[in-house]
Amino acid sequence: DKQDDCGDSSDELDCPSNCHYYTANSGDVVESPNYPLKYGPLADCKWTLEGPEGHNILLQFQEFETEKSFDTVQILVGGRTEDTSVNLATLSGKQELSNKLYVSASNFMIIKFSTDSSVERKGFR
């Protein structure tokens, strides 16, 4: 589709080798690498979620635990790419988020997960 989904100009949709994913399926589960075991150091993951045109994407965490301030989850909304999106939330630490809903303003949402070189936790689902 001429979109650089993997960040390496390969134009693939699923990029598990470098932790970049694309999904257009309703109800898909997004979870940190190795969940529920500890995620690894120096992770740089991205999930691009696409819903049906004219619909919004709803994100709800069942569990969330990262190293506070150092291992972060960013929720970007508004566009198909990071350049065309805005930051809805940046999350870290151990949080109870099961009652909180994150809603996109369009049919796209990007979830980015970045970790530093030390202290790994359970991650998120």
Secondary structure, 3 states (H helix, E strand, C coil): CCCCCCCCCCCCCCEHHHCEEEECCCCCCCCCCCCCCCCCCCCEEEEEEECCCCCCCEECCCCEECCCCCCEEEEEECCCCHHHCEEEEEECCECCCCCCCEECCCCEEEEEEECCCCCCCCEEC
